[in-house]
Amino acid sequence: MVIIAGIFSFFALLAATAFLPTSAGDPWIVPEKYKKMKNPVKSDAESIAAGKALYVKHCKSCHGSKGLGDGSKAAQLKTDCGDFSVAGFQSQTDGSIFYKSNEGRDDMPSFKKKIPDETDMWSVVNYLRTLKK
């Protein structure tokens, strides 16, 4: 009975901490649903322009004009802003980028309320895809 109580306590603790934000440097876990999600917005000139306008308004101050993580606010943050031009970032699925942008973590805010239209957020993803090296 003690073993069962111990196992139950372990799983209760695991469940309670599963949705807490992770600390900087920890892998950013993306739910499978989002990893497999396809971008419903065609990556064309109109979508990329809309995504760029939103990026300039909401993202540039931290991530920089070319997505290198060197924006004017980047030095004030506890976490690294990352580099959107590197293969590691570009190899993520569109759904993963969408999820991370929507949810945020640590210094990265959630953009669910700032960019509530999913079409707009998908356009930002399309724009981020243009920032390759």
PyMOL commands that set and color helices and strands:
alter all, ss='L'
color gray80, all
select helices_A, chain A and resi 2-17+32-35+45-58+60-63+74-76+87-90+94-103+118-128
alter helices_A, ss='H'
color red, helices_A
deselect
rebuild
show_as cartoon
